[in-house]
């Protein structure tokens, strides 16, 4: 089947549409001024689902987190009216689990303390929240890690004596997390082979293009050792994905997590089976045959990666995994020309948008991204985001298909 002809109304119309289309969760105060908040385009991910998404983290990034957990102590205010004159703080330690370990389910946290006169109380906190106390000098606390979000957590034991002297001891553990070991070496630049750049047009389908078209198609291409892209075998349909994951009407948008969950549970059909239409496609209802084909292209799972974890992103790219991100964009990004590297906000034109990281270049100190605004945008539909600026572009995470 021939590749469908897509009406291209021009980048100016697309940008105007996207200004009203893409708004999502924001985690930094340095973004451009957004006078009227929207809930369209790349919409906010469901925090309850995001909290349970497995985290991929490089050992380099993990070590930084571990260094933040340090032993400390001090005088706990007044002596509580005692006349002992005791000024010696207790000693305290967490004997199990080990610092840096991965835990799951109910975790037995063993705490032991000693003091020159006597330990009055022990407590255990997780990320600053006390989960239990004891009057013993040693105690095993039960922590239900299943209720914790995926990632790194700090366990802190505190021992206090009768005079009010205290000491603390902290370790870090991970839940639902895979630590990526550092590769022997990574090249100074790398680019994935991606499907042809397409144009999303009047549909607010940036997420469907970033996740269902760019990332899913690239995964198929590399997992099947293909030598070229085909609209009938390894290019998947953003129309199929957007039609069934949009929050409301055609201009309502969707979220990355919603799209990934749908591909995990239902799958996605090929472009040839459901071609994309930039004008009226999102009103199409999938047929039974399209749904049956989609089941053959389910993803097994997906993971979360911190945008600031440069080593993890480079490692994933070199293992042929593109990453899906949402950014709070601006006019400089919208009007990007060849040679542009996004390093700061212009201060105007803020809107949410989803794109795909598909490479990097250390000489540019930037990630290569694939957009869905046609080949007239930036460099043939591709652009660059500075390594240090990426974590400031909205939410903290990127997503990768496992």
Secondary structure, DSSP 8 states (H G I E B T S, - for coil): ----------HHHHHHHHHTT-------TTS---SS----SB----HHHHTTS-EEEEHHHHHHHHHT---EEEE-SS-TT-SS------EEEEEES-TT-EE-SEEEEEEEEE-SS-EEEEEEEETTEEEEEESSSEEEEEEEGGGS-SEEEEEEEEEEETTSEEEEEEEEEEESEEEE---S---SEEE-------B-TTS--HHIIIIIIIIHHHHHHHHTT-SS--TTTT-B-HHHHHHHH-SSSTTS-B-HHHHHHHHHHT---BTTTS---TTTGGG----HHHHHHHGGG----EEEEETT-HHHHHHHHHTT--EEEEEEE-HHHHT-BTT--B-S--SS--EEEEEEEEEEETTTTEEEEE-SB-TTTBBTTEEEEEHHHHTTSSSSEEEEE-
